[in-house]
Amino acid sequence: MDKVNLAAKFGLLDDYWSPRIVGELNQQYVKLVKLKGEFVWHHHEAEDELFLVVRGRLTIRLRGQDVVLKEGEFLIVPRGVEHQPVAEEEAHVLLFEPRSTLNTGNVQSERTLDKLARI
């Protein structure tokens, strides 16, 4: 068993909106990602998605409301709920989701990642 230092792992990330796998349990991935700007509106048909803000601030836009997450806060977006993550400044976010979760959900775009790297 190896412990994971989040600050050190975030230090390895050079780009935005490109999650990296840092752990796995019960067929779920623990991913780290740096975010800045707006992501695409999307939803996940079969998977819930957890966003935990480690550093910075993240807004999850939902149809009809925005949820602002500060450091130490998380939100679980249920499957089927359309959402758009937005980070006005750089944010460091931990994601917890099933291995089958595609980062852009039901949308194919230049930000769609078919394969994720481990760090």
Secondary structure, DSSP 8 states (H G I E B T S, - for coil): -----HHHHHHT--SBS--EEEEEETTEEEEEEEEEEE---B--SS--EEEEEEESEEEEEETTEEEEEETT-EEEE-TT--EEEEEEEEEEEEEEEETT--TTTT---TT--SS--B-
